[in-house]
Amino acid sequence: MDAATLALGFGKSALFVLATMLPILNPPATATIFLGLTEGASPETRALLARRIARNVFLLLLGAMLVGSYVLELFGISLPIVRVGGGLIVAATAWRLLNAEPATRDRREALADAFTPEQARRQAFYPLTFPLTCGPGSITAAITVGVTLPDPAWGLMLARVGGGVAALVAIGAVIFVAFRYADRLLGLLGETGTVVMLRLSAFILLCLGVQIVWDGLSELIRSL
């Protein structure tokens, strides 16, 4: 198999994964939720979280893309069940954010003292990576993408997998930048604008959670 065919397979796979995953993950919109959940954290702690979340998203999507379908089959778990469970978690978190009281100066100082690097490490995967940044919709999409990668020709299959992995690395980098500098981007809106943006993002996240649950329930009902 010539190099041109392998390069074409690599490029097509990379573009396919980027076009499929980025709109679902939507890092700029998720960054506002990240700010709301890390209120009181220092810039250094947020930078630590951004690195860990980007790394976790890469590993989670990589696992879903390569072996996700086999793991679900092993445990007898269907994708609709994953959607329902994950959607409930997303909706519950969004409801908490939507009803959170604005922080006063004293509360911000208390949160800053409480949000230590150790706490950040504990929350880096749940709930900040899963299900908020990389939810059941993203995992389902990654599993679906992974099904398209195998090919009878080993060389072409490796090129396709390599393109998918390269795309996931790029996605992780985008998530890191969006989360690392989210406070600066939203700082342009001012305090009132930031609060409004956070509330709108929480409401949209709530709607997404309900939509994910509904999609899962619809598939379960149709399977009866």
Z-matrix of the N, CA and C atoms (Angstrom, degrees):
N
C 1 1.460
C 2 1.530 1 109.21
N 3 1.335 2 117.75 1 130.92
C 4 1.454 3 120.61 2 -174.20
C 5 1.523 4 111.33 3 -79.06
N 6 1.348 5 113.94 4 164.81
C 7 1.460 6 120.33 5 -176.45
C 8 1.518 7 112.06 6 -66.57
N 9 1.335 8 117.57 7 -31.98
C 10 1.460 9 120.32 8 -179.19
C 11 1.529 10 111.41 9 -63.33
N 12 1.335 11 116.15 10 -40.54
C 13 1.466 12 120.17 11 179.13
C 14 1.529 13 110.73 12 -65.95
N 15 1.336 14 116.20 13 -41.45
C 16 1.460 15 120.09 14 178.76
C 17 1.531 16 111.04 15 -65.42
N 18 1.343 17 116.08 16 -42.64
C 19 1.463 18 119.37 17 179.23
C 20 1.525 19 111.29 18 -64.48
N 21 1.333 20 116.77 19 -37.78
C 22 1.458 21 120.63 20 178.10
C 23 1.523 22 110.80 21 -65.55
N 24 1.335 23 116.22 22 -42.28
C 25 1.461 24 119.60 23 177.30
C 26 1.516 25 111.96 24 -63.65
N 27 1.338 26 116.51 25 -40.55
C 28 1.472 27 121.46 26 177.52
C 29 1.530 28 110.48 27 -61.40
N 30 1.341 29 116.56 28 -49.24
C 31 1.457 30 120.81 29 -177.28
C 32 1.517 31 112.81 30 -65.42
N 33 1.329 32 117.25 31 -43.89
C 34 1.460 33 120.41 32 179.61
C 35 1.527 34 111.43 33 -62.32
N 36 1.331 35 116.49 34 -42.06
C 37 1.455 36 120.73 35 179.61
C 38 1.524 37 110.89 36 -64.19
N 39 1.341 38 117.00 37 -44.39
C 40 1.461 39 120.94 38 -179.92
C 41 1.523 40 111.27 39 -61.67
N 42 1.334 41 116.81 40 -46.95
C 43 1.463 42 120.00 41 -179.86
C 44 1.529 43 111.40 42 -65.76
N 45 1.329 44 116.54 43 -37.37
C 46 1.468 45 120.24 44 179.62
C 47 1.522 46 110.86 45 -63.89
N 48 1.333 47 116.78 46 -44.21
C 49 1.465 48 120.13 47 -179.99
C 50 1.533 49 110.52 48 -66.15
N 51 1.324 50 117.42 49 -42.85
C 52 1.466 51 120.49 50 178.77
C 53 1.526 52 111.15 51 -62.17
N 54 1.321 53 116.54 52 -46.19
C 55 1.463 54 119.81 53 -177.60
C 56 1.520 55 111.97 54 -67.83
N 57 1.327 56 117.02 55 -27.59
C 58 1.460 57 120.55 56 -179.36
C 59 1.522 58 111.97 57 -82.57
N 60 1.332 59 116.95 58 -43.35
C 61 1.456 60 120.93 59 -169.42
C 62 1.529 61 114.00 60 -87.43
N 63 1.329 62 117.96 61 -40.61
C 64 1.470 63 119.79 62 -173.80
C 65 1.531 64 113.46 63 -60.10
N 66 1.345 65 119.82 64 -45.29
C 67 1.469 66 117.88 65 178.68
C 68 1.522 67 113.34 66 -62.26
N 69 1.333 68 116.98 67 -31.20
C 70 1.466 69 119.76 68 179.61
C 71 1.524 70 110.52 69 -74.79
N 72 1.326 71 117.10 70 -44.56
C 73 1.467 72 120.85 71 179.87
C 74 1.527 73 111.34 72 -68.24
N 75 1.343 74 116.93 73 -43.03
C 76 1.469 75 123.18 74 177.54
C 77 1.532 76 111.91 75 47.65
N 78 1.342 77 118.26 76 65.08
C 79 1.471 78 121.07 77 -175.69
C 80 1.530 79 115.47 78 -54.77
N 81 1.352 80 120.73 79 -40.89
C 82 1.467 81 118.22 80 -179.74
C 83 1.525 82 113.48 81 -60.17
N 84 1.341 83 117.04 82 -39.92
C 85 1.459 84 119.58 83 179.09
C 86 1.527 85 111.29 84 -70.91
N 87 1.331 86 116.98 85 -39.13
C 88 1.459 87 120.60 86 179.72
C 89 1.517 88 111.54 87 -67.60
N 90 1.330 89 117.45 88 -25.59
C 91 1.464 90 120.75 89 -179.47
C 92 1.519 91 112.07 90 -61.29
N 93 1.335 92 117.65 91 -32.13
C 94 1.465 93 119.49 92 177.91
C 95 1.524 94 111.07 93 -67.99
N 96 1.321 95 116.98 94 -38.06
C 97 1.464 96 120.48 95 175.71
C 98 1.523 97 109.86 96 -65.43
N 99 1.316 98 116.70 97 -39.79
C 100 1.464 99 121.94 98 177.27
C 101 1.530 100 110.28 99 -57.56
N 102 1.328 101 117.38 100 -44.14
C 103 1.459 102 120.58 101 178.68
C 104 1.520 103 111.44 102 -63.14
N 105 1.328 104 116.27 103 -41.32
C 106 1.460 105 119.43 104 -179.39
C 107 1.511 106 113.07 105 -64.77
N 108 1.328 107 117.33 106 -37.34
C 109 1.458 108 121.15 107 -177.88
C 110 1.527 109 113.05 108 -81.96
N 111 1.327 110 117.32 109 -15.68
C 112 1.472 111 120.36 110 179.26
C 113 1.523 112 110.94 111 -111.60
N 114 1.322 113 116.32 112 27.61
C 115 1.459 114 120.24 113 179.52
C 116 1.527 115 110.16 114 -59.24
N 117 1.296 116 116.27 115 131.12
C 118 1.454 117 121.08 116 -178.27
C 119 1.508 118 114.29 117 94.53
N 120 1.333 119 117.32 118 -12.41
C 121 1.463 120 119.94 119 -179.81
C 122 1.530 121 109.87 120 -74.73
N 123 1.321 122 116.44 121 146.85
C 124 1.460 123 121.34 122 178.43
C 125 1.528 124 109.70 123 -74.46
N 126 1.336 125 118.05 124 160.44
C 127 1.474 126 120.09 125 176.47
C 128 1.523 127 112.67 126 -56.42
N 129 1.336 128 116.91 127 -36.24
C 130 1.469 129 119.74 128 179.29
C 131 1.531 130 110.82 129 -65.73
N 132 1.349 131 116.37 130 -40.73
C 133 1.453 132 119.75 131 179.52
C 134 1.518 133 110.93 132 -67.34
N 135 1.337 134 116.87 133 -39.47
C 136 1.462 135 119.86 134 177.53
C 137 1.525 136 110.96 135 -65.19
N 138 1.336 137 117.26 136 -37.14
C 139 1.463 138 120.00 137 176.83
C 140 1.520 139 110.35 138 -63.82
N 141 1.350 140 116.19 139 -41.03
C 142 1.464 141 120.53 140 176.92
C 143 1.521 142 110.66 141 -61.43
N 144 1.336 143 116.11 142 -44.19
C 145 1.462 144 120.29 143 179.61
C 146 1.523 145 111.22 144 -64.59
N 147 1.327 146 117.23 145 -40.76
C 148 1.465 147 120.22 146 -179.92
C 149 1.518 148 110.87 147 -60.09
N 150 1.339 149 116.93 148 -43.04
C 151 1.467 150 120.08 149 178.24
C 152 1.520 151 111.16 150 -63.82
N 153 1.324 152 116.44 151 -45.24
C 154 1.470 153 119.55 152 -176.94
C 155 1.523 154 111.69 153 -68.10
N 156 1.326 155 116.73 154 -40.04
C 157 1.458 156 119.49 155 179.85
C 158 1.526 157 110.39 156 -65.71
N 159 1.337 158 117.14 157 -44.08
C 160 1.467 159 120.30 158 178.14
C 161 1.524 160 110.69 159 -59.31
N 162 1.331 161 116.49 160 -43.48
C 163 1.467 162 120.26 161 178.67
C 164 1.528 163 110.87 162 -64.87
N 165 1.336 164 116.59 163 -43.97
C 166 1.465 165 120.03 164 -179.10
C 167 1.517 166 112.15 165 -63.95
N 168 1.343 167 116.34 166 -40.58
C 169 1.467 168 119.75 167 178.75
C 170 1.523 169 110.09 168 -62.76
N 171 1.324 170 116.68 169 -43.17
C 172 1.467 171 119.87 170 178.70
C 173 1.525 172 110.81 171 -59.25
N 174 1.332 173 116.91 172 -48.91
C 175 1.462 174 120.21 173 -177.61
C 176 1.527 175 111.63 174 -67.05
N 177 1.338 176 116.68 175 -38.69
C 178 1.465 177 119.98 176 -179.31
C 179 1.523 178 111.12 177 -66.05
N 180 1.330 179 116.25 178 -45.66
C 181 1.464 180 119.37 179 179.10
C 182 1.519 181 111.87 180 -68.81
N 183 1.344 182 116.80 181 -35.85
C 184 1.458 183 119.90 182 177.56
C 185 1.520 184 110.70 183 -62.57
N 186 1.335 185 116.38 184 -45.91
C 187 1.463 186 119.81 185 177.85
C 188 1.516 187 112.04 186 -62.65
N 189 1.348 188 116.51 187 -42.16
C 190 1.465 189 119.57 188 179.20
C 191 1.519 190 111.04 189 -64.69
N 192 1.322 191 116.95 190 -39.20
C 193 1.459 192 121.02 191 -177.40
C 194 1.530 193 111.67 192 -69.00
N 195 1.331 194 116.37 193 -39.18
C 196 1.467 195 119.38 194 -173.55
C 197 1.527 196 113.25 195 -89.51
N 198 1.335 197 117.40 196 -41.18
C 199 1.477 198 119.17 197 -173.86
C 200 1.523 199 113.07 198 -130.64
N 201 1.340 200 117.99 199 6.82
C 202 1.464 201 120.04 200 -175.20
C 203 1.510 202 113.76 201 -58.64
N 204 1.328 203 116.82 202 -45.54
C 205 1.464 204 119.84 203 -177.60
C 206 1.527 205 111.46 204 -64.34
N 207 1.337 206 117.29 205 -34.40
C 208 1.465 207 120.84 206 179.90
C 209 1.531 208 111.41 207 -71.95
N 210 1.343 209 116.81 208 -37.33
C 211 1.469 210 120.60 209 179.47
C 212 1.529 211 110.69 210 -65.78
N 213 1.337 212 116.84 211 -45.94
C 214 1.454 213 119.99 212 178.84
C 215 1.523 214 111.22 213 -61.98
N 216 1.331 215 116.50 214 -39.54
C 217 1.463 216 120.23 215 178.74
C 218 1.524 217 110.63 216 -66.24
N 219 1.347 218 116.83 217 -37.00
C 220 1.463 219 120.78 218 -179.75
C 221 1.526 220 111.50 219 -62.57
N 222 1.322 221 117.90 220 -42.22
C 223 1.459 222 121.80 221 -177.95
C 224 1.527 223 112.92 222 -92.16
N 225 1.307 224 117.26 223 -0.85
C 226 1.456 225 120.38 224 178.73
C 227 1.515 226 113.53 225 69.66
N 228 1.327 227 116.91 226 31.24
C 229 1.464 228 121.84 227 -178.93
C 230 1.521 229 108.36 228 -103.05
N 231 1.312 230 116.12 229 130.23
C 232 1.458 231 120.33 230 179.52
C 233 1.524 232 110.22 231 -92.78
N 234 1.317 233 115.86 232 158.05
C 235 1.466 234 120.91 233 178.37
C 236 1.529 235 112.62 234 -61.58
N 237 1.348 236 120.16 235 -37.23
C 238 1.467 237 118.40 236 175.95
C 239 1.529 238 113.41 237 -59.67
N 240 1.322 239 117.77 238 -36.11
C 241 1.461 240 120.83 239 178.24
C 242 1.532 241 109.79 240 -65.96
N 243 1.332 242 116.79 241 -40.69
C 244 1.468 243 120.83 242 176.90
C 245 1.525 244 110.18 243 -60.68
N 246 1.324 245 116.81 244 -41.44
C 247 1.463 246 120.63 245 -179.96
C 248 1.533 247 110.75 246 -64.44
N 249 1.317 248 117.89 247 -44.25
C 250 1.466 249 120.35 248 -178.38
C 251 1.523 250 110.91 249 -63.80
N 252 1.334 251 116.77 250 -49.01
C 253 1.465 252 120.10 251 -179.38
C 254 1.514 253 112.59 252 -62.58
N 255 1.321 254 116.28 253 -47.47
C 256 1.461 255 119.40 254 179.83
C 257 1.514 256 112.58 255 -66.52
N 258 1.327 257 117.10 256 -38.01
C 259 1.456 258 120.71 257 179.02
C 260 1.517 259 112.43 258 -63.28
N 261 1.323 260 117.36 259 -37.90
C 262 1.465 261 120.70 260 177.77
C 263 1.533 262 110.98 261 -63.52
N 264 1.333 263 116.62 262 -40.50
C 265 1.469 264 119.97 263 178.82
C 266 1.522 265 110.43 264 -65.47
N 267 1.333 266 116.67 265 -43.69
C 268 1.468 267 120.57 266 179.68
C 269 1.523 268 110.53 267 -61.87
N 270 1.330 269 116.78 268 -45.36
C 271 1.459 270 120.34 269 -178.64
C 272 1.525 271 111.31 270 -64.38
N 273 1.336 272 117.54 271 -40.33
C 274 1.469 273 120.90 272 -179.67
C 275 1.530 274 110.87 273 -64.87
N 276 1.315 275 116.83 274 -42.36
C 277 1.468 276 120.19 275 178.78
C 278 1.526 277 110.92 276 -65.80
N 279 1.325 278 117.30 277 -42.25
C 280 1.459 279 121.06 278 179.12
C 281 1.527 280 110.86 279 -63.15
N 282 1.322 281 117.49 280 -39.03
C 283 1.477 282 120.82 281 178.73
C 284 1.523 283 110.65 282 -62.96
N 285 1.333 284 116.29 283 -39.81
C 286 1.469 285 119.74 284 178.39
C 287 1.523 286 110.83 285 -64.93
N 288 1.321 287 117.17 286 -42.00
C 289 1.464 288 120.32 287 178.22
C 290 1.526 289 111.76 288 -66.21
N 291 1.328 290 115.81 289 -37.65
C 292 1.460 291 120.43 290 -177.12
C 293 1.519 292 111.71 291 -66.73
N 294 1.330 293 116.27 292 -29.93
C 295 1.460 294 120.27 293 -177.03
C 296 1.525 295 113.07 294 -103.29
N 297 1.330 296 117.61 295 7.74
C 298 1.460 297 120.63 296 -179.90
C 299 1.526 298 110.28 297 -70.40
N 300 1.325 299 116.35 298 139.72
C 301 1.455 300 121.74 299 178.09
C 302 1.522 301 110.14 300 -79.16
N 303 1.344 302 117.72 301 142.62
C 304 1.473 303 119.36 302 176.46
C 305 1.520 304 111.01 303 -58.47
N 306 1.312 305 116.43 304 140.02
C 307 1.460 306 120.95 305 -175.16
C 308 1.529 307 110.70 306 -80.49
N 309 1.327 308 115.68 307 133.47
C 310 1.452 309 120.57 308 172.78
C 311 1.525 310 109.25 309 -83.31
N 312 1.356 311 116.37 310 173.24
C 313 1.461 312 119.26 311 179.73
C 314 1.526 313 111.02 312 -60.00
N 315 1.354 314 117.53 313 -44.47
C 316 1.472 315 120.44 314 -179.85
C 317 1.524 316 110.77 315 -62.52
N 318 1.345 317 115.93 316 -39.67
C 319 1.466 318 118.67 317 -179.08
C 320 1.520 319 110.25 318 -69.06
N 321 1.337 320 117.76 319 -37.73
C 322 1.467 321 119.83 320 177.44
C 323 1.518 322 110.83 321 -61.80
N 324 1.338 323 116.99 322 -40.93
C 325 1.458 324 119.99 323 178.77
C 326 1.522 325 111.01 324 -65.46
N 327 1.331 326 116.71 325 -39.48
C 328 1.468 327 119.90 326 177.87
C 329 1.521 328 110.97 327 -65.23
N 330 1.344 329 116.15 328 -41.38
C 331 1.461 330 119.22 329 178.46
C 332 1.522 331 111.56 330 -64.63
N 333 1.333 332 115.44 331 -38.07
C 334 1.464 333 119.13 332 179.13
C 335 1.517 334 111.38 333 -62.71
N 336 1.342 335 116.60 334 -38.01
C 337 1.467 336 120.16 335 178.24
C 338 1.521 337 111.64 336 -70.85
N 339 1.344 338 116.20 337 -32.44
C 340 1.468 339 119.65 338 -175.35
C 341 1.524 340 112.40 339 -84.11
N 342 1.349 341 117.71 340 -29.01
C 343 1.460 342 120.27 341 -175.50
C 344 1.522 343 108.99 342 -85.19
N 345 1.307 344 115.81 343 80.47
C 346 1.461 345 122.71 344 -178.25
C 347 1.529 346 110.18 345 -85.46
N 348 1.338 347 117.86 346 164.96
C 349 1.466 348 119.78 347 175.31
C 350 1.525 349 112.94 348 -57.84
N 351 1.347 350 117.33 349 -33.61
C 352 1.467 351 119.85 350 178.82
C 353 1.531 352 110.39 351 -65.46
N 354 1.331 353 116.57 352 -42.07
C 355 1.450 354 119.57 353 177.17
C 356 1.520 355 110.67 354 -64.80
N 357 1.326 356 116.26 355 -38.59
C 358 1.462 357 120.40 356 178.43
C 359 1.519 358 110.67 357 -61.06
N 360 1.328 359 116.97 358 -41.75
C 361 1.469 360 120.05 359 179.52
C 362 1.519 361 110.99 360 -63.48
N 363 1.349 362 116.57 361 -37.19
C 364 1.466 363 119.79 362 -179.83
C 365 1.523 364 111.40 363 -67.93
N 366 1.344 365 116.87 364 -34.40
C 367 1.456 366 120.25 365 -176.28
C 368 1.528 367 113.06 366 -93.62
N 369 1.319 368 117.32 367 -2.27
C 370 1.458 369 119.77 368 -174.69
C 371 1.527 370 111.52 369 -62.48
N 372 1.333 371 117.18 370 -38.50
C 373 1.462 372 118.19 371 179.02
C 374 1.523 373 111.15 372 -86.68
N 375 1.329 374 116.75 373 -55.20
C 376 1.470 375 120.23 374 179.22
C 377 1.517 376 109.03 375 -119.59
N 378 1.319 377 119.42 376 122.62
C 379 1.470 378 126.99 377 9.35
C 380 1.526 379 114.52 378 -101.96
N 381 1.353 380 117.95 379 3.43
C 382 1.465 381 118.99 380 -170.03
C 383 1.529 382 112.87 381 -71.05
N 384 1.349 383 117.28 382 -39.96
C 385 1.467 384 118.79 383 175.94
C 386 1.524 385 110.15 384 -81.49
N 387 1.318 386 115.24 385 -57.85
C 388 1.465 387 120.85 386 177.96
C 389 1.522 388 108.69 387 -120.41
N 390 1.323 389 118.93 388 125.64
C 391 1.471 390 127.36 389 11.97
C 392 1.526 391 114.28 390 -105.41
N 393 1.362 392 118.27 391 6.52
C 394 1.466 393 118.27 392 -171.05
C 395 1.517 394 113.62 393 -74.23
N 396 1.332 395 117.12 394 -48.26
C 397 1.465 396 119.18 395 -179.60
C 398 1.517 397 111.29 396 -83.22
N 399 1.302 398 116.31 397 -45.55
C 400 1.464 399 122.19 398 -178.95
C 401 1.522 400 107.80 399 -123.97
N 402 1.313 401 116.36 400 93.60
C 403 1.457 402 121.49 401 -175.13
C 404 1.509 403 113.45 402 -94.97
N 405 1.336 404 116.31 403 -170.18
C 406 1.471 405 120.30 404 -178.63
C 407 1.520 406 112.83 405 -61.70
N 408 1.343 407 117.33 406 -32.41
C 409 1.465 408 119.07 407 177.35
C 410 1.514 409 112.01 408 -63.94
N 411 1.334 410 116.35 409 -42.28
C 412 1.466 411 120.80 410 178.99
C 413 1.525 412 110.84 411 -66.39
N 414 1.322 413 116.69 412 -42.27
C 415 1.465 414 120.45 413 -179.56
C 416 1.527 415 110.37 414 -65.14
N 417 1.337 416 115.77 415 -42.15
C 418 1.467 417 119.33 416 177.76
C 419 1.518 418 110.73 417 -61.21
N 420 1.339 419 116.12 418 -42.79
C 421 1.465 420 119.69 419 178.57
C 422 1.523 421 111.22 420 -63.24
N 423 1.347 422 116.88 421 -40.41
C 424 1.461 423 120.45 422 179.07
C 425 1.527 424 111.29 423 -64.45
N 426 1.333 425 116.76 424 -39.66
C 427 1.466 426 120.04 425 177.29
C 428 1.522 427 110.30 426 -64.13
N 429 1.328 428 115.72 427 -42.32
C 430 1.464 429 120.41 428 178.89
C 431 1.526 430 111.26 429 -62.63
N 432 1.334 431 116.60 430 -42.62
C 433 1.462 432 120.85 431 177.35
C 434 1.524 433 110.37 432 -62.14
N 435 1.326 434 116.18 433 -41.91
C 436 1.461 435 120.36 434 -178.32
C 437 1.511 436 113.22 435 -60.84
N 438 1.326 437 116.95 436 -31.34
C 439 1.462 438 120.60 437 179.78
C 440 1.527 439 111.44 438 -65.82
N 441 1.344 440 117.39 439 -26.30
C 442 1.471 441 120.90 440 -176.84
C 443 1.525 442 113.02 441 -85.63
N 444 1.334 443 118.47 442 -9.37
C 445 1.463 444 120.69 443 -173.78
C 446 1.527 445 114.85 444 -77.74
N 447 1.337 446 120.64 445 -37.04
C 448 1.469 447 119.59 446 -177.18
C 449 1.526 448 112.60 447 -59.20
N 450 1.335 449 114.71 448 148.53
C 451 1.472 450 121.80 449 179.31
C 452 1.526 451 107.53 450 -150.80
N 453 1.332 452 117.40 451 145.22
C 454 1.474 453 119.09 452 178.54
C 455 1.519 454 113.29 453 -56.54
N 456 1.327 455 116.98 454 -32.78
C 457 1.470 456 120.97 455 178.48
C 458 1.529 457 109.21 456 -84.62
N 459 1.331 458 116.51 457 117.79
C 460 1.455 459 120.85 458 -175.63
C 461 1.531 460 112.39 459 -61.53
N 462 1.327 461 116.01 460 -39.21
C 463 1.455 462 118.70 461 -179.73
C 464 1.518 463 112.37 462 -61.21
N 465 1.336 464 116.34 463 -45.07
C 466 1.459 465 120.63 464 -179.89
C 467 1.523 466 110.72 465 -68.31
N 468 1.332 467 116.76 466 -36.99
C 469 1.460 468 119.47 467 178.70
C 470 1.533 469 111.26 468 -63.76
N 471 1.346 470 116.21 469 -42.21
C 472 1.462 471 119.47 470 178.19
C 473 1.524 472 110.90 471 -65.04
N 474 1.333 473 117.06 472 -36.57
C 475 1.463 474 120.03 473 177.48
C 476 1.525 475 110.72 474 -64.78
N 477 1.316 476 116.42 475 -41.53
C 478 1.462 477 120.13 476 178.85
C 479 1.528 478 111.00 477 -65.18
N 480 1.324 479 116.45 478 -44.36
C 481 1.466 480 119.93 479 178.42
C 482 1.526 481 109.99 480 -62.59
N 483 1.344 482 116.31 481 -42.24
C 484 1.457 483 119.60 482 177.84
C 485 1.519 484 112.37 483 -60.31
N 486 1.336 485 117.20 484 -40.26
C 487 1.460 486 120.60 485 176.76
C 488 1.509 487 111.96 486 -63.97
N 489 1.340 488 116.38 487 -39.98
C 490 1.461 489 119.83 488 177.91
C 491 1.518 490 112.15 489 -64.80
N 492 1.332 491 116.44 490 -41.55
C 493 1.467 492 120.51 491 179.18
C 494 1.528 493 110.47 492 -65.54
N 495 1.329 494 116.96 493 -41.68
C 496 1.465 495 120.54 494 178.27
C 497 1.532 496 110.81 495 -61.05
N 498 1.329 497 116.54 496 -39.76
C 499 1.461 498 120.25 497 178.22
C 500 1.523 499 111.11 498 -64.53
N 501 1.328 500 117.54 499 -38.91
C 502 1.463 501 120.93 500 178.70
C 503 1.523 502 111.28 501 -66.54
N 504 1.329 503 116.76 502 -35.39
C 505 1.472 504 120.13 503 175.47
C 506 1.535 505 109.43 504 -62.29
N 507 1.333 506 116.33 505 -44.48
C 508 1.464 507 120.03 506 178.85
C 509 1.528 508 111.20 507 -63.23
N 510 1.315 509 117.08 508 -39.04
C 511 1.465 510 120.85 509 178.54
C 512 1.526 511 110.53 510 -63.99
N 513 1.340 512 116.65 511 -42.25
C 514 1.460 513 120.13 512 176.66
C 515 1.515 514 111.89 513 -60.24
N 516 1.336 515 116.87 514 -39.28
C 517 1.472 516 120.61 515 178.93
C 518 1.526 517 110.96 516 -65.56
N 519 1.332 518 117.32 517 -40.00
C 520 1.467 519 120.83 518 178.63
C 521 1.528 520 110.49 519 -64.35
N 522 1.333 521 117.01 520 -42.04
C 523 1.459 522 120.80 521 178.76
C 524 1.526 523 110.47 522 -63.38
N 525 1.316 524 117.07 523 -42.30
C 526 1.467 525 120.11 524 179.33
C 527 1.525 526 111.05 525 -59.86
N 528 1.322 527 117.01 526 -48.29
C 529 1.467 528 120.60 527 -178.42
C 530 1.529 529 110.70 528 -63.54
N 531 1.334 530 116.86 529 -43.64
C 532 1.470 531 120.35 530 -178.56
C 533 1.518 532 111.48 531 -62.68
N 534 1.341 533 117.41 532 -41.67
C 535 1.460 534 120.76 533 -178.25
C 536 1.527 535 111.37 534 -78.34
N 537 1.329 536 116.16 535 -38.49
C 538 1.463 537 119.83 536 -176.25
C 539 1.525 538 111.13 537 -63.53
N 540 1.324 539 116.88 538 -37.79
C 541 1.465 540 120.54 539 -175.37
C 542 1.528 541 112.16 540 -112.77
N 543 1.321 542 116.88 541 21.92
C 544 1.465 543 120.38 542 -179.03
C 545 1.522 544 111.36 543 -63.92
N 546 1.341 545 117.37 544 -38.64
C 547 1.465 546 119.29 545 -178.62
C 548 1.526 547 111.37 546 -65.13
N 549 1.327 548 117.26 547 -35.46
C 550 1.468 549 119.83 548 178.72
C 551 1.528 550 111.27 549 -70.20
N 552 1.326 551 116.06 550 -39.69
C 553 1.453 552 118.99 551 -179.53
C 554 1.520 553 111.18 552 -66.52
N 555 1.340 554 116.40 553 -44.52
C 556 1.455 555 119.66 554 179.92
C 557 1.520 556 111.84 555 -76.50
N 558 1.348 557 116.52 556 -19.71
C 559 1.460 558 119.38 557 177.77
C 560 1.514 559 112.32 558 -61.88
N 561 1.327 560 117.01 559 -25.02
C 562 1.456 561 121.13 560 177.69
C 563 1.528 562 111.48 561 -66.33
N 564 1.347 563 116.53 562 -22.26
C 565 1.459 564 120.19 563 -179.32
C 566 1.521 565 112.37 564 -81.64
N 567 1.326 566 117.70 565 -16.29
C 568 1.455 567 120.27 566 -175.27
C 569 1.518 568 110.66 567 83.60
N 570 1.341 569 117.09 568 172.11
C 571 1.471 570 120.87 569 -176.28
C 572 1.516 571 111.63 570 -64.33
N 573 1.347 572 117.22 571 -45.44
C 574 1.465 573 119.86 572 -179.12
C 575 1.524 574 111.07 573 -65.35
N 576 1.323 575 116.83 574 -44.65
C 577 1.460 576 120.22 575 179.61
C 578 1.514 577 112.29 576 -63.05
N 579 1.341 578 116.62 577 -36.46
C 580 1.464 579 120.20 578 178.34
C 581 1.519 580 111.30 579 -65.30
N 582 1.341 581 116.47 580 -42.55
C 583 1.466 582 120.64 581 178.77
C 584 1.523 583 110.24 582 -61.70
N 585 1.341 584 116.04 583 -44.74
C 586 1.467 585 119.97 584 178.71
C 587 1.524 586 110.92 585 -61.33
N 588 1.336 587 116.86 586 -43.77
C 589 1.465 588 120.81 587 -179.84
C 590 1.528 589 110.91 588 -63.59
N 591 1.337 590 116.88 589 -40.07
C 592 1.455 591 120.47 590 179.01
C 593 1.527 592 111.28 591 -64.08
N 594 1.336 593 116.89 592 -41.83
C 595 1.464 594 120.30 593 179.78
C 596 1.528 595 110.90 594 -65.67
N 597 1.330 596 115.88 595 -43.43
C 598 1.464 597 119.22 596 178.71
C 599 1.522 598 111.20 597 -63.14
N 600 1.325 599 116.29 598 -41.57
C 601 1.467 600 119.98 599 179.41
C 602 1.521 601 110.54 600 -64.66
N 603 1.337 602 117.07 601 -39.42
C 604 1.463 603 120.66 602 178.76
C 605 1.525 604 110.40 603 -64.50
N 606 1.336 605 116.92 604 -40.56
C 607 1.465 606 119.82 605 178.86
C 608 1.529 607 111.08 606 -65.37
N 609 1.339 608 116.04 607 -43.44
C 610 1.468 609 119.37 608 177.94
C 611 1.526 610 110.29 609 -62.28
N 612 1.344 611 116.52 610 -40.21
C 613 1.464 612 120.40 611 178.26
C 614 1.527 613 110.65 612 -63.40
N 615 1.335 614 117.11 613 -38.97
C 616 1.461 615 120.61 614 176.82
C 617 1.529 616 110.57 615 -61.56
N 618 1.328 617 115.84 616 -44.41
C 619 1.464 618 119.67 617 178.32
C 620 1.528 619 111.49 618 -62.64
N 621 1.332 620 116.14 619 -39.89
C 622 1.460 621 119.69 620 177.65
C 623 1.520 622 111.35 621 -63.01
N 624 1.334 623 116.48 622 -41.86
C 625 1.461 624 120.08 623 178.29
C 626 1.520 625 111.78 624 -60.83
N 627 1.344 626 116.35 625 -44.36
C 628 1.470 627 120.22 626 177.94
C 629 1.519 628 110.43 627 -64.04
N 630 1.350 629 116.86 628 -40.68
C 631 1.462 630 120.51 629 179.11
C 632 1.526 631 111.48 630 -62.94
N 633 1.337 632 116.59 631 -40.98
C 634 1.467 633 120.55 632 179.25
C 635 1.525 634 110.09 633 -63.38
N 636 1.346 635 116.30 634 -44.56
C 637 1.473 636 120.02 635 178.48
C 638 1.524 637 110.19 636 -61.29
N 639 1.348 638 116.57 637 -44.45
C 640 1.460 639 120.52 638 -178.71
C 641 1.525 640 111.37 639 -63.07
N 642 1.330 641 117.56 640 -41.85
C 643 1.461 642 120.56 641 178.19
C 644 1.526 643 110.76 642 -60.26
N 645 1.339 644 115.80 643 -43.73
C 646 1.459 645 119.20 644 179.32
C 647 1.516 646 112.20 645 -65.27
N 648 1.356 647 116.72 646 -44.16
C 649 1.463 648 120.23 647 179.47
C 650 1.524 649 111.55 648 -64.41
N 651 1.343 650 116.28 649 -38.40
C 652 1.467 651 119.93 650 179.71
C 653 1.524 652 110.67 651 -61.30
N 654 1.329 653 116.32 652 -43.79
C 655 1.465 654 119.24 653 179.37
C 656 1.525 655 111.13 654 -65.85
N 657 1.338 656 116.34 655 -39.06
C 658 1.469 657 119.02 656 177.93
C 659 1.522 658 111.85 657 -64.55
N 660 1.343 659 116.57 658 -40.80
C 661 1.469 660 119.99 659 -179.85
C 662 1.520 661 110.09 660 -66.19
N 663 1.337 662 117.49 661 -42.36
C 664 1.461 663 119.88 662 179.82
C 665 1.525 664 112.72 663 -65.39
N 666 1.349 665 116.09 664 -24.75
C 667 1.470 666 118.67 665 -179.53
C 668 1.521 667 113.20 666 -80.47
N 669 1.339 668 117.26 667 -10.89
C 670 1.471 669 119.55 668 -179.68
C 671 1.526 670 111.56 669 -71.08
